[in-house]
């Protein structure tokens, strides 16, 4: 895959999944053990990386699999 990877294609569904479970970002951040600011970075698709330990903690807190947390937007022409 030549060129630079467009990170904006990756969408993190953490906000949607938290909403579905009536969890606030503060409650989720506390359950996961990260700051609300870092959780917000994920929620707003501004993260460039995620630790596996954070990913596992998010999945445990939300009762989901890693694949449930992310979607990939289509390539723009």
Number of C-alpha atoms within 10 A of each C-alpha: 4 4 5 6 8 8 14 12 14 16 18 21 18 23 18 13 16 18 12 10 10 10 16 13 19 15 14 21 20 13 14 20 13 15 14 16 12 14 21 17 14 19 18 14 16 15 17 10 8 10 8 10 10 14 15 15 18 24 18 14 17 20 11 13 13 12 10 14 18 13 12 11 11 8 7 5 3
